[in-house]
């Protein structure tokens, strides 16, 4: 069995945006979840069983893609809030009278 996670990949040189599906091999299964090999870290990562709720990786590509979409939408909301806040700070700074 494998677990799946979608990640974004951007190449500035080629100006391309890709969404890649990463497959994780399960090293060990426990009653509560799975240990997966991240291949880029020295130690494995624990992933809870089930596809309901927030997980690092999912048992189906569909669930992993739905999670990627939710994460990306959340990122957009956070970015919009940061832009709004930054504009308010900019307005405040520009209205300061240093005389």
N, C-alpha and C positions, 0 to 999 in steps of 0.2 A: 504494500500500500504506500501511496505517496500523499504528501500534502502540498497545497499550492498557494502561492501569493503573487499578486501582480504588483509590479513596481514601474515607476516612470524612468525613462532614460532619455537624456537630451544630449545631442552632439552640437556644440557651438560651431565647430569647424564645418559641419555639413548642414547646420541649421535644421536638424530633424528632431522630431518628437516621437518617441515610441513608448508603447506600453508592453512590457515583457512579462510573461508568465514564468515564474521560477518554481521549479519542482524540488521538493525536499524529501530526501530519503529518511524513513523512520528508523532510528537506531534501536529504540526500545519502547515498548508499550507498557503503561501502568494502568491501574484502575481508573485514574483521573485524566490521563492524557498520554502524550507521546513526547519522546525526546527525538529531536531532528538534528541532522548534521547541517550546519550553516556553511561549511566549507571555507568561510573567510575568517572564522574565529576559532580559537583554540578549544573552546568548549561548546557542547551542544546546547540547544535551546529547548525549553519545555513549552509545549503547546497543549492547551486544554482540549479535551474531546468535545465533539459536537460542533455544529455550524451556527448555533444560535448565540448571539452576542458577539462581543469583540474578541477576536483571536488574531494571532500573528499569521497563521496559515490555516487553510481550510481543506476539507476532504474532497471537494469538487471544484472544478474550475469556475463554475457558475457562482458559487458562494464566494470564492476568492475575488471574482470580478465585481460582484455586488459590494464587497467590502472595499475594494479599490475605489469604486465610484463614490461610496460614502465618505471615505477618507479624503478624496479629492474635493468633494463638495464642502467638507468641513474646512479644508485648507483655504478654499476660496472665501468662505465666511470670515475666517480669521484675518485673511489679507485685506478684505474690505474694511473690517473694523480697524485695522492698523492704519489704513489710508485715511479713514475718517478722523481718527485720533491725531494723526500726523498733520493733517490740514488744519485742525483746530490749534495745535501747538504753533504751526507756522503763522497763522493769523495772529495769534497772541504775540509771538515774537516780533512780527512786522509792525504791530501797533505800539510797541514799547517806545516810550519817549526817553531818550538818553540825555536830553538837555538839562 
